[in-house]
Amino acid sequence: MDNVKLIISLLVASFAIIIPTAISGDPDILTDFIAPPNATVDGSFFTFTGFGFLANGTQLPADKFKVVKATMAEFPALNGQSVSYATLLFPNGTTNPPHTHPRAAELLFVVDGELQVGFVDTAGKLYTQTLQVGDMFVFPKGLVHFQYNAGTSYAIALSAFGSASAGTVSLPGTLFATGIDNAVLAKSFKTDVGVIQKLKAGLAVKP
């Protein structure tokens, strides 16, 4: 019996060596921070000023949802730090359409107005909530979620991510603005090609 246990243990160990482990988050770094080659590193390198419009009275978008990101792309000091931010701006009646973040959970904090939010788990269950100023809501990593300003006033939220580059996969854009064959989409959504063409036309980038 002991020999059987030993053999099983060896097999498990060998599979752990042979089969690569999937990494679903940011890798750890072996330095305090990562600076671009030949960059001058001082306090300004670790400072992001892209959210200044929240305090300086800059005109906010009046009719369209807008997101202002502070990810590794906009703020290089975040490289290797496994964290990033976004400011979400919602004129009344606008939505952040269903989407996912494949590399991070999202922690949303409402700083102004009111938002309806929700996500769908892998069992197909929908979880929704109406958030007021000061409320927080977490969207688990990789799950489809949305936010909607159904109120009559402006809404602003801050989102924190557990990745320097959480990534965003917009469902409307991914499905209807990337060239997937109309017939495939029509069969998938149990509709006809004409409906799919209308959806694609509505999501086409305006010149």
DRENDO-1510 file (C-alpha; in Angstrom, 1 decimal, always signed):
<recs>
REC; n; res; u; v; w
REC; 1; MET; +0.0; +0.0; +0.0 .
REC; 2; ASP; +2.9; +2.3; +0.8 .
REC; 3; ASN; +4.4; +1.6; -2.6 .
REC; 4; VAL; +1.1; +2.6; -4.3 .
REC; 5; LYS; +1.1; +5.9; -2.3 .
REC; 6; LEU; +4.7; +6.6; -3.3 .
REC; 7; ILE; +4.0; +5.9; -7.0 .
REC; 8; ILE; +1.0; +8.2; -6.9 .
REC; 9; SER; +3.0; +11.0; -5.3 .
REC; 10; LEU; +5.7; +10.6; -7.9 .
REC; 11; LEU; +3.2; +10.8; -10.7 .
REC; 12; VAL; +1.6; +13.9; -9.2 .
REC; 13; ALA; +5.0; +15.6; -8.9 .
REC; 14; SER; +6.0; +14.7; -12.4 .
REC; 15; PHE; +2.8; +16.1; -13.8 .
REC; 16; ALA; +3.4; +19.4; -11.9 .
REC; 17; ILE; +6.7; +19.6; -13.6 .
REC; 18; ILE; +5.6; +18.7; -17.1 .
REC; 19; ILE; +2.3; +20.7; -17.2 .
REC; 20; PRO; +2.9; +24.5; -17.2 .
REC; 21; THR; +1.0; +26.6; -14.7 .
REC; 22; ALA; -1.4; +29.2; -16.1 .
REC; 23; ILE; -0.8; +32.7; -15.0 .
REC; 24; SER; -4.0; +34.8; -14.7 .
REC; 25; GLY; -2.6; +37.9; -13.0 .
REC; 26; ASP; +0.4; +40.2; -13.2 .
REC; 27; PRO; +3.8; +38.4; -12.6 .
REC; 28; ASP; +5.8; +39.4; -9.6 .
REC; 29; ILE; +8.9; +41.5; -10.2 .
REC; 30; LEU; +12.3; +41.2; -8.6 .
REC; 31; THR; +13.0; +45.0; -8.3 .
REC; 32; ASP; +11.2; +47.8; -6.5 .
REC; 33; PHE; +9.8; +49.2; -9.8 .
REC; 34; ILE; +10.4; +49.0; -13.5 .
REC; 35; ALA; +11.6; +52.2; -15.3 .
REC; 36; PRO; +11.7; +52.5; -19.1 .
REC; 37; PRO; +15.2; +52.3; -20.6 .
REC; 38; ASN; +17.2; +55.6; -20.3 .
REC; 39; ALA; +14.4; +57.3; -18.4 .
REC; 40; THR; +15.0; +59.9; -15.7 .
REC; 41; VAL; +13.3; +58.6; -12.6 .
REC; 42; ASP; +12.2; +61.1; -10.0 .
REC; 43; GLY; +9.0; +61.9; -8.2 .
REC; 44; SER; +7.2; +62.9; -11.4 .
REC; 45; PHE; +7.7; +59.4; -12.8 .
REC; 46; PHE; +5.5; +58.1; -10.0 .
REC; 47; THR; +2.8; +60.8; -10.4 .
REC; 48; PHE; -0.3; +60.7; -12.6 .
REC; 49; THR; -2.2; +63.9; -13.2 .
REC; 50; GLY; -4.8; +62.7; -15.7 .
REC; 51; PHE; -7.6; +62.8; -13.3 .
REC; 52; GLY; -7.1; +66.5; -12.6 .
REC; 53; PHE; -10.3; +67.4; -14.5 .
REC; 54; LEU; -12.3; +66.1; -11.5 .
REC; 55; ALA; -11.1; +69.0; -9.4 .
REC; 56; ASN; -10.3; +71.8; -11.8 .
REC; 57; GLY; -13.7; +72.4; -13.3 .
REC; 58; THR; -12.9; +71.0; -16.8 .
REC; 59; GLN; -16.1; +70.4; -18.8 .
REC; 60; LEU; -17.3; +66.8; -18.5 .
REC; 61; PRO; -18.8; +65.0; -21.5 .
REC; 62; ALA; -22.5; +65.9; -21.8 .
REC; 63; ASP; -24.0; +63.1; -23.8 .
REC; 64; LYS; -21.7; +60.1; -24.0 .
REC; 65; PHE; -20.2; +57.7; -21.4 .
REC; 66; LYS; -16.5; +58.2; -21.1 .
REC; 67; VAL; -13.7; +56.3; -19.3 .
REC; 68; VAL; -10.4; +57.9; -18.4 .
REC; 69; LYS; -7.8; +55.3; -17.6 .
REC; 70; ALA; -4.6; +55.2; -15.5 .
REC; 71; THR; -3.2; +51.9; -16.6 .
REC; 72; MET; +0.4; +50.9; -17.4 .
REC; 73; ALA; -0.1; +52.4; -20.9 .
REC; 74; GLU; -1.0; +55.9; -19.5 .
REC; 75; PHE; +1.1; +55.6; -16.3 .
REC; 76; PRO; +4.3; +53.6; -16.9 .
REC; 77; ALA; +5.2; +53.6; -13.2 .
REC; 78; LEU; +2.4; +51.0; -12.7 .
REC; 79; ASN; +4.4; +48.4; -14.7 .
REC; 80; GLY; +4.9; +45.5; -12.3 .
REC; 81; GLN; +2.8; +47.0; -9.5 .
REC; 82; SER; -0.4; +44.9; -10.1 .
REC; 83; VAL; -2.8; +47.9; -9.7 .
REC; 84; SER; -4.5; +50.5; -11.9 .
REC; 85; TYR; -7.4; +53.0; -11.9 .
REC; 86; ALA; -10.1; +54.4; -14.1 .
REC; 87; THR; -12.5; +57.2; -13.8 .
REC; 88; LEU; -16.0; +56.5; -15.3 .
REC; 89; LEU; -18.1; +59.4; -16.4 .
REC; 90; PHE; -21.9; +58.9; -16.9 .
REC; 91; PRO; -24.2; +61.6; -18.2 .
REC; 92; ASN; -27.7; +60.7; -17.3 .
REC; 93; GLY; -29.2; +57.9; -19.4 .
REC; 94; THR; -25.8; +56.5; -20.5 .
REC; 95; THR; -24.3; +53.0; -19.9 .
REC; 96; ASN; -21.0; +51.3; -19.8 .
REC; 97; PRO; -22.1; +48.3; -22.0 .
REC; 98; PRO; -21.6; +44.7; -20.9 .
REC; 99; HIS; -17.9; +43.9; -20.9 .
REC; 100; THR; -15.2; +41.9; -19.1 .
REC; 101; HIS; -11.7; +42.4; -17.7 .
REC; 102; PRO; -9.8; +39.2; -18.3 .
REC; 103; ARG; -6.9; +40.0; -16.0 .
REC; 104; ALA; -8.4; +41.6; -12.9 .
REC; 105; ALA; -11.3; +42.0; -10.6 .
REC; 106; GLU; -12.8; +45.6; -10.5 .
REC; 107; LEU; -13.7; +47.5; -7.4 .
REC; 108; LEU; -16.0; +50.4; -8.3 .
REC; 109; PHE; -16.6; +53.4; -5.9 .
REC; 110; VAL; -19.4; +55.9; -6.6 .
REC; 111; VAL; -18.3; +59.5; -6.0 .
REC; 112; ASP; -21.3; +61.3; -7.5 .
REC; 113; GLY; -24.8; +60.4; -8.6 .
REC; 114; GLU; -26.3; +57.0; -8.7 .
REC; 115; LEU; -25.5; +53.8; -10.8 .
REC; 116; GLN; -27.3; +50.6; -11.5 .
REC; 117; VAL; -24.7; +47.8; -11.8 .
REC; 118; GLY; -24.6; +44.1; -12.3 .
REC; 119; PHE; -22.7; +41.0; -13.3 .
REC; 120; VAL; -23.4; +37.5; -14.5 .
REC; 121; ASP; -21.6; +34.5; -13.0 .
REC; 122; THR; -20.5; +31.4; -14.8 .
REC; 123; ALA; -23.8; +29.7; -13.8 .
REC; 124; GLY; -25.8; +32.4; -15.7 .
REC; 125; LYS; -27.1; +34.1; -12.5 .
REC; 126; LEU; -27.4; +37.9; -12.6 .
REC; 127; TYR; -26.5; +40.0; -9.6 .
REC; 128; THR; -27.6; +43.6; -9.6 .
REC; 129; GLN; -27.5; +46.6; -7.3 .
REC; 130; THR; -28.3; +50.3; -7.3 .
REC; 131; LEU; -25.4; +52.2; -5.9 .
REC; 132; GLN; -25.4; +55.6; -4.1 .
REC; 133; VAL; -22.6; +58.0; -3.4 .
REC; 134; GLY; -20.0; +56.3; -1.2 .
REC; 135; ASP; -21.1; +52.7; -2.1 .
REC; 136; MET; -18.6; +50.2; -3.5 .
REC; 137; PHE; -19.3; +47.1; -5.6 .
REC; 138; VAL; -16.9; +44.4; -6.8 .
REC; 139; PHE; -17.0; +42.7; -10.2 .
REC; 140; PRO; -15.2; +39.4; -10.0 .
REC; 141; LYS; -12.4; +38.8; -12.4 .
REC; 142; GLY; -13.4; +37.9; -16.0 .
REC; 143; LEU; -17.2; +38.0; -15.5 .
REC; 144; VAL; -19.5; +40.0; -17.8 .
REC; 145; HIS; -20.7; +43.2; -16.1 .
REC; 146; PHE; -22.2; +46.6; -16.8 .
REC; 147; GLN; -23.0; +50.0; -15.2 .
REC; 148; TYR; -26.0; +52.2; -16.1 .
REC; 149; ASN; -26.9; +55.7; -15.0 .
REC; 150; ALA; -30.7; +55.6; -14.9 .
REC; 151; GLY; -31.0; +58.8; -12.8 .
REC; 152; THR; -31.5; +62.4; -13.9 .
REC; 153; SER; -28.1; +63.7; -12.7 .
REC; 154; TYR; -24.5; +63.1; -13.7 .
REC; 155; ALA; -22.8; +60.1; -12.2 .
REC; 156; ILE; -19.0; +59.6; -11.6 .
REC; 157; ALA; -17.3; +56.5; -10.3 .
REC; 158; LEU; -13.7; +55.4; -9.7 .
REC; 159; SER; -12.6; +51.8; -10.5 .
REC; 160; ALA; -9.6; +50.1; -9.1 .
REC; 161; PHE; -8.1; +47.0; -10.7 .
REC; 162; GLY; -5.8; +44.3; -9.4 .
REC; 163; SER; -3.6; +44.5; -12.5 .
REC; 164; ALA; -1.6; +47.2; -14.2 .
REC; 165; SER; -3.3; +46.2; -17.5 .
REC; 166; ALA; -6.7; +44.6; -16.7 .
REC; 167; GLY; -7.8; +44.6; -20.3 .
REC; 168; THR; -11.4; +45.3; -21.5 .
REC; 169; VAL; -13.4; +43.1; -23.8 .
REC; 170; SER; -16.6; +44.9; -24.8 .
REC; 171; LEU; -19.3; +42.4; -25.8 .
REC; 172; PRO; -21.1; +44.7; -28.3 .
REC; 173; GLY; -17.8; +45.7; -30.0 .
REC; 174; THR; -16.3; +42.2; -29.9 .
REC; 175; LEU; -19.3; +40.5; -31.4 .
REC; 176; PHE; -20.6; +43.1; -33.9 .
REC; 177; ALA; -17.6; +45.3; -34.8 .
REC; 178; THR; -14.8; +42.8; -35.5 .
REC; 179; GLY; -15.9; +41.1; -38.7 .
REC; 180; ILE; -17.4; +37.9; -37.4 .
REC; 181; ASP; -19.5; +36.4; -40.2 .
REC; 182; ASN; -23.1; +37.5; -40.2 .
REC; 183; ALA; -24.4; +33.9; -40.6 .
REC; 184; VAL; -22.5; +32.8; -37.5 .
REC; 185; LEU; -23.9; +35.6; -35.4 .
REC; 186; ALA; -27.4; +35.1; -36.8 .
REC; 187; LYS; -27.4; +31.4; -35.9 .
REC; 188; SER; -25.8; +32.1; -32.5 .
REC; 189; PHE; -28.5; +34.7; -31.6 .
REC; 190; LYS; -31.3; +32.8; -33.2 .
REC; 191; THR; -32.2; +35.7; -35.5 .
REC; 192; ASP; -31.7; +36.6; -39.2 .
REC; 193; VAL; -28.8; +38.2; -41.0 .
REC; 194; GLY; -30.8; +41.5; -41.5 .
REC; 195; VAL; -30.9; +42.0; -37.7 .
REC; 196; ILE; -27.2; +41.3; -37.4 .
REC; 197; GLN; -26.4; +43.8; -40.2 .
REC; 198; LYS; -28.4; +46.5; -38.4 .
REC; 199; LEU; -26.5; +45.9; -35.2 .
REC; 200; LYS; -23.2; +46.1; -37.0 .
REC; 201; ALA; -24.3; +49.3; -38.7 .
REC; 202; GLY; -25.2; +50.8; -35.3 .
REC; 203; LEU; -21.8; +50.0; -33.9 .
REC; 204; ALA; -19.8; +51.1; -36.9 .
REC; 205; VAL; -17.2; +53.8; -36.2 .
REC; 206; LYS; -18.5; +57.1; -37.5 .
REC; 207; PRO; -16.0; +59.0; -39.7 .
</recs>
